[in-house]
């Protein structure tokens, strides 16, 4: 099983929505070209499972995971397709327990102390903070870090190239999640050079701050 640290090594985990599995491989290659080594393909579309399978089979350098996993059935579909990590928008104990049984890295979403405590009970130490900006961003993260000094966050939701540096400068941030470098419009128009360029700008910013 990969560690969250391995998944988040480049500092940016793109949240990718694909309407067509044919878009999966060129999108993954564009992200890699920009220095991004992990991608979260969301279960918001019917193409998710096939997209994960395509990337897992054809772009082995990319650590492909599944996002927006909201039930155990989706978890099984994701792992069957080859997902190396699972991201959920909330904290569901059934998903956390089943992910552990399947030996796959799990990042539940949290915004409250109670949700964090559920995750801690199951050994989770890195949480998705979602939706980040809507729930107070760094101000809330700093407040939550007080009683839970042992955890880190991957904030997602409202993060972009303009505010990512604020998050990278906080030691409690493992990485950031977002879609500004791989928007639905960019994918739909096959703007893979644009995806690569924005990905490089994001990873360069992370390296500049974290070294």
Residue pairs with C-beta under 8 A, 6 or more apart in sequence:
1 103
1 104
1 105
2 63
2 84
2 85
2 105
3 105
4 85
4 105
4 107
4 125
4 126
4 154
4 174
5 126
5 174
6 63
7 13
7 38
7 63
7 65
7 84
7 85
7 105
8 38
8 126
8 154
8 174
8 175
9 37
9 38
10 35
10 36
10 37
10 38
10 175
10 203
10 206
11 168
11 175
11 176
11 202
11 203
11 206
11 207
11 210
12 36
12 164
12 175
12 176
12 177
12 178
12 181
12 199
12 202
12 203
12 206
13 38
13 39
13 40
13 65
13 87
13 154
13 156
13 175
13 176
13 177
14 31
14 36
14 39
14 40
14 177
14 178
14 179
14 181
14 182
14 199
15 40
15 42
15 67
15 156
15 177
15 178
15 179
15 182
16 27
16 39
16 40
16 41
16 42
16 67
16 179
16 182
16 187
17 42
17 44
17 45
17 179
17 184
17 187
18 24
18 27
18 41
18 45
18 47
18 48
18 51
18 187
19 45
19 47
19 184
19 187
19 188
20 47
21 47
21 50
21 51
21 53
21 54
23 47
23 51
23 187
23 190
24 41
24 47
24 50
24 51
24 52
24 54
24 55
25 54
25 55
25 58
25 59
26 190
26 192
27 39
27 182
27 187
27 192
27 195
28 39
28 55
28 58
28 59
28 62
28 64
29 59
29 192
30 182
30 192
30 193
30 195
30 196
30 199
31 39
31 62
31 181
31 182
31 195
31 196
31 199
32 59
32 61
32 62
33 196
33 199
33 200
34 181
34 195
34 196
34 197
34 198
34 199
34 200
34 201
34 202
34 203
35 199
35 200
35 203
35 204
36 181
36 199
36 202
36 203
37 61
37 62
37 63
38 62
38 63
38 64
38 65
38 85
39 55
39 62
39 63
39 64
39 65
39 182
40 65
40 66
40 67
40 85
40 87
40 177
41 48
41 51
41 52
41 55
41 64
41 65
41 66
41 67
41 83
42 48
42 66
42 67
42 68
43 49
43 66
43 67
43 68
43 69
43 70
43 74
43 77
43 78
44 68
48 66
48 77
48 78
49 77
49 78
49 80
49 81
50 81
52 64
52 65
52 66
52 78
52 81
52 82
52 83
53 81
53 82
55 62
55 64
55 82
56 64
56 81
56 82
56 83
56 84
57 82
63 84
63 85
64 82
64 83
64 84
65 78
65 83
65 84
65 85
65 86
65 87
65 105
66 74
66 75
66 77
66 78
66 81
66 83
66 85
66 86
66 87
67 87
68 87
68 88
68 89
69 75
69 78
69 86
69 87
69 88
69 95
70 88
70 89
70 90
70 92
70 95
71 92
71 94
71 95
72 94
72 95
72 98
75 86
75 95
75 98
75 99
75 102
75 104
76 98
76 102
78 86
79 86
79 102
79 104
83 104
84 104
84 105
85 104
85 105
85 106
85 107
86 95
86 99
86 104
86 105
86 106
86 107
87 107
87 109
87 128
87 177
88 95
88 106
88 107
88 108
88 109
88 128
89 109
89 128
89 130
90 108
90 109
90 110
90 115
91 108
91 109
91 110
91 115
91 118
91 119
92 108
93 118
93 122
95 106
95 108
96 106
96 108
96 118
96 119
96 122
96 124
97 122
99 105
99 106
100 106
100 122
100 123
106 124
107 124
107 126
107 127
107 128
107 154
108 115
108 118
108 119
108 124
108 127
108 128
109 115
109 127
109 128
109 129
109 130
109 156
110 116
110 119
110 127
110 128
110 129
110 130
111 129
111 130
111 131
111 135
111 140
113 144
113 147
113 148
115 127
116 127
116 144
116 148
116 151
119 127
120 148
120 150
120 151
124 151
125 150
125 151
125 152
126 151
126 152
126 153
126 154
126 174
127 151
127 152
127 153
127 154
128 153
128 154
128 155
128 156
128 177
129 135
129 140
129 141
129 153
129 154
129 155
129 156
130 155
130 156
130 157
130 177
131 156
131 157
131 158
132 141
132 155
132 156
132 157
132 158
132 159
133 157
133 158
133 159
133 163
134 157
134 158
136 143
137 155
137 158
137 163
137 166
137 167
138 155
138 166
138 167
138 170
141 153
141 155
141 170
141 172
141 173
142 170
142 172
144 153
145 151
145 172
151 172
152 172
152 173
152 174
153 172
153 173
153 174
154 173
154 174
154 175
154 176
154 177
155 167
155 173
155 176
155 177
156 176
156 177
156 178
157 177
159 167
159 176
159 177
159 178
159 180
160 178
160 180
161 180
161 181
161 198
161 201
161 202
161 205
164 176
164 178
164 202
164 205
164 206
165 205
165 209
167 173
167 176
168 176
168 205
168 206
168 209
168 210
169 209
175 206
180 198
180 202
181 195
181 198
181 199
181 201
181 202
182 195
182 198
182 199
185 191
186 194
186 195
187 195
